[in-house]
């Protein structure tokens, strides 16, 4: 038995070294892929629509994607990204593009190029009839055009060229084998239609871009080529050629989401997040060293390996690092600390019980006994992170990815690397001779007092539930009476964030925007990403890129020059969809947690945990409703993170309750068993909570405007979640267990006096 045990530390050390070496190699040889919110640029989400001839499905969307790829390549954007999302959506990322108008005009147009005969001019009052449509030609004159005779699928290529003699820009079009007969018939029909001026209308998305008269030479016999003439400039001819040569999209597309982030905003966000992470980690390291001395110092060193592993995993997977993703990395530090605290607290208990076995044995037992709680808490976090990835939108998906990566890395850091370091430390002679410096030699006076003389909180379990119900009534009242300040992600619309040079109040900016033609816009002052400049945020209904440019120009004149930090456009259908997805994500998250906990514990514990989580989320939402803070996609990330993190503390307490129930002492009531578990785990709860709060507080103060609401929501959730574990989850689980738990002989005896306890010889009440 001793031989395998003696080799275990060696194998763990080899595994830890291998992980660190591989991580270092990846970190040195790969470059990170930054999201547009960190490097600046424009993201456009297109949704394909059904046409009269083609259904929008995965196949037609893939064909549309290839057409769009050709258009993007023709734009000359550096390192563009195009990908299909789901069955009917295409995500286009254009790094460095700050003006989305040109990109949207060229990329987002359906480019349904059609060719029609011009029947003749349209007298005033003429209406469209079946087979004949009244439109304006390129000069604005109303004309009547016949039905579509040919579409863009018959076009092989289109090139913008300047004629040598006239110096006019034209677009030379070449038809393919299928399109040539249609073109020739169209020319013949036009030549025969003298009433219509022998004109052909070339239409793009039902708008006439050119209606030239057929040259007499073509009437004798058209070939497979033609030239589109018009009042073209070099750029407009080039843009039209891009659309035509790219090919007509097989189905129309609609822009349902558009995000533009200024390049300077990404730099400021990275700097602010980096500062917050460094300060948070330093404060957390100081705290854990103060509490756990040598063991805390070793755990702090392991935190450095966590950062390296997380970064390497991100590079290896090719994941995109977004601004919320930075928060995910920082947040996962708290998970690593949580695991270390669990281990060290269990090791302290073991050493106090069996001093003769030494520090090394106590530490091994601590790792073994903490394993189930660490596994359960990390799995629940991964469930929440997975839901974020599959159900969230935009940069919030990046948070789900990095939180998953960080969670896995934190487990390796805490259970492999930290264990190697702590095992090595406790085996040194200086630690064996001075056990106090390890931080494991004593449980502390506070812990002794809590275990032996602490309050009997579960004596009045029902009272805590009543208090919780009162709090929830206040939260729901705020939601109902104040309403939720839903962001554009959930309502649809457009939000513009400008950094201004001259000081301007919200009232003055509101007047400027109103005079520009947008009296219904919501205009507010806000702090910039770095916190040291003034920003003006404008929120409107869904407006076009040209209208957004009008607002920018008006503010530029009043308080300029202005810099656009952010521009988000969410279609109304997408807003409703995201709102429904948020509700579904919340329900699925609770259901997934309940199923997992029911498998790992009992249904009574799972029910209590889920009701506790629901109360925490309701309370946080209610607080945001009362203070009027925005509820947006980042808030959704915070809520799902709260579900993942708040359940961690509940799992730790439930894990201890389960362990104590297995060692159910004769004469101890169920309420005493529950209360003992709570008192035994309070030091871990306090230490873990403070470690995470250092990190979140640093994000709230230094993380910039983008991360402050996220960090504040998590701080609220973490605080309320800790209280809910003690005063909501545990009382509910207790009452359910008292009602539905199979009664043992000892339980039936204790039921006669549920608050009494009969000490067992050789044991102190309240210890393991």
C-alpha positions, 0 to 999 in steps of 0.5 A: 500500500505504501509503494503506490502512495510514495509514487503518487507525488512524483507522478503528480509532479511530472503531470504538472510539469508537462502541463506547464511546459505544453502551456508555455510552448503554446503561449509562445508560438500562438497569437491570441484572436481578439474579438471585435470589442477588443480590437475594433471593427464591425460585426453584421449578423444577417438572416436569410429570408424565403423568396418566391423561388427558394426556401431559406434553409442551411443549403441556401444559406451556405450558398449565400455565405459563399457569395458574401465571402466574395464580396468581402474579399473584394472590399479588401478588409484585413482578416475578415471572418464569415461563418454560418450560425444556426440554419439561417444566420451568417455572421460577418466580422470586419476588423478595422471597419468603423463606418458600417454604412459602406460595408452594410450597403455592399455586403448586406444588399440582397443583390437581386439583379433583375432585367425587365423591359421598359413598357413606357413612361408612367402617367401620373396616377398610374398604379402597378398591375399584375405583370407591370410595375411602376418604378422610378428610373435612375433619374427619378422619372416614373416608368412602367416595367414588365415582368422579370425576364432574367436575373443575376444567376445568368451573369458570369462576371462584371468588371468596372472599367473606364472607357478610353474615349468618353472616360465614362465609368461602365460595368461590363457584364458577361452572361453565362450559358444559361443567361445568354438566351434570356438576354438575347430575347430581352434585347429583341423584345426591347427593340420591338417596343418603340413605345417604351423607347427600346429601353431595358431596366436593370434593377437591383433589389427592385430599384432601377440602377440603369435603364439604357436604350438598346443600341441599334447594333444590338437589335441586329443580334445581341451576344453574351456581353453588354455594358451597363452605363449610367452616372457612375463614379469610379467607386459606384461602378466598382461597388456595383461590379462587386455585387454583380460579380459576386452573384445574386444571393440565392435568397434575400438577407436581412440585417438583424444585428450590427455592432461597431466598436471603436478601436480606442475602446478596445485598447482602453478595455484591455488596459482597464481589465488587465489592471483590475485582474492584477490588483484583484489577484494581488489582493486575493493572494495577500489574503490567502497567504495571511489566512493560510500562511505557507499553504496560501503562498503555494496556492498563490504560486499555483494561480500564476500557472492558472493564468498560463494554462487558461491563456494556452487553452484559449490559443489552442482552441482558437477561441476568440477573446472578448471583453466579457471573456476577460471577466470570465478569466478573472472570475475563474480565479475565484473558483481556483481559490475556492478549491484551495480553501476547501482543501485547506479547511478540511486539512485543518480539521483532519490535523486537529483530529489526528495530530499524530498523523502529521501534516502530510497525512492531514493534507492528503485527507483534505484533498480527498475529502474536498474532491466531491464538493470541488467536482460538483461546484465546478460541474455546475459552473460548467453547466452555466457556462455551456448555456451561455455559449449556446443561448447567449448572443454576441460577445457574451458567448466569449464569456461562456467560452473563457469561463469554461476554460478558466473553470477547467484550468482552475481545477488543474491549478488547484488539484494538481499544481497546487497539490504538488507545491503543498505536498512538497512544502509540508514534507520539508523539515522546516514545516514539520518542525514548525507546523504553525507556519503551514497554516494547517496546524490550527482551526482558529478560535472563531472556528472553535467557537462556531462549532462548539458554541455557535448560534443554532440557526436551524432552530427557527428554519421556518422563520428564515423562509418567511423573511425570504418571502418578504424580501422576494415580495419587495423584489417582485414589487420593484419589477412590477411597479418600476419595470425593467430597463431592458437593453436593446438586445431584448427590445430591439433598437439602436444604441450609440456611445460617443466620446465627446471633446467638449463638456455637454450635459445630457439635457443639452445633448438631448436637445441636439439629438432632437433637433437632428430629427430624433425627438424620441431618443433617450440620451444619457451621460455615461463614463467612458471605458477608462473612466476619465472622459465624458460619454454621451449614450443615445438609444433610439428605435431601429434607425438606418446607418445614415440616420445614425451618421446624422446623430453623430454629425449633430453631436460632433458640431455641438461637442466635437470632435466626437469619437464613436466608441460603440454602435449596436443595432438589434432588429425587433425580431432578434430582440424578442428572440433574445428575450425569450432565449434569456428566459429559456436559459434561466429555466434550463439552468435551474432545471439542469442544476436540479437534475444534477443535484438530484443525482448527486444528492437527493431530490429534497436537496436539489429542490432546496438549491433550485428554490434558493437560486431562483430567490437570489436571481429574483432579488438581483433582478429586483434590485436592478429594477428599483435602481433602474440599471440596464438589463442587457446581454452582459446582465444575462451573463452575470445572472447565469454566472450567479446561478453557477457560482451561488450553487457552489456554496450551497453544494459545499454545505450540502456536501458537509450535511450529507457527510454528517448524516452518514455519521449521524450521531446517536441522539443528534436531531436532524436540525442539529446535524444541519446546523453543525454543517453550516457552522463547520463550513462558515470559515470556508464560505467567508474566506472564499467569498472575500477572495472572490469579492476582491476580484469582483470589486477590482473589476467594478472599480477599474474594469471600465463602463463595460464590465462595471454592471457585470461586476456589480451584479455578480457582487450582489449575487455572490453576497445574496447567494452566500446568505441564501445558502444558510437562510434559504437553501438549508432551511428548505432542505431541512424542512423537506428532509424532516417531512420526507426523509426515511426515519431511522431509530435515532431520528424517531427518538430525536423527533421527540425533542428536535432541538436537543442533542445527546453528546456521545462519549469520546466526541465533542459536539459539532466535530466530525 
